[in-house]
Amino acid sequence: MPRPVHFELPVAAIASVEGAGATIVYPKRPIPGVGFSAYFTDTEGNRMGLLETDESAVIE
């Protein structure tokens, strides 16, 4: 089973994915007490999720 890869989700990185032809499905959003997530679909139709851990994440 593939292991998750952890990295930061700066707005510039999400814009870079979009600039490479991906479609943002859900922009960066908080998961309280866990971190932030974002989902995109790549140019081949594969949907992927990104997670940045940050226990201080809250819904504003």
N, C-alpha and C positions, 0 to 999 in steps of 0.2 A: 504494500500500500504506500502511495506517495506520502512524504512527510511535508507538513506546511513549511513555508519559507516566511520568516518574519522580517519586516523592514518598515521604515517610516512611510507615511502616506502624505507627503507634502503636496499641496495643491499643484505645484509645478510637475510632479511626477504623474499625477492623474491627467494633467493637460498634455503631457508628453505621450501617454498611452493613446489619448484621443487624437493627437496629432499624427500618430502612426496609423490611423485608420480604424481604431477601435470605437465602439459605441458605448458610452457610459449608460449603464442600466440604472444604477443607484449611485449618486455622488457620495463623497465621504460623509458619513453620519455617525453619531455616537452610539455606542452600546454601553449604557451606564454600568460602571464598575468593571468593565472589560477593556474597552478601547474604542477604536474607530474602524469602520468597514466601508468598503466601496466595491461595486461590482461592475464589470464591463463585459462586452462581447467582442471578441477579436475579429479580424477580417475573414476568418474561416468559420465563424459562427459559434465558436467555443465560448461559453460563459465562464468567467473566472471571478473569484472573490479575493479581495485583499484585506488583511487585518493588521492593524497596528495596535499592540497592547498598550494600554494606559488606564490604570485603575481609577484615575481621577476623572475619566470621561463622564460627562453629564449631558442630558438633553436640555438645551437652552430654551 
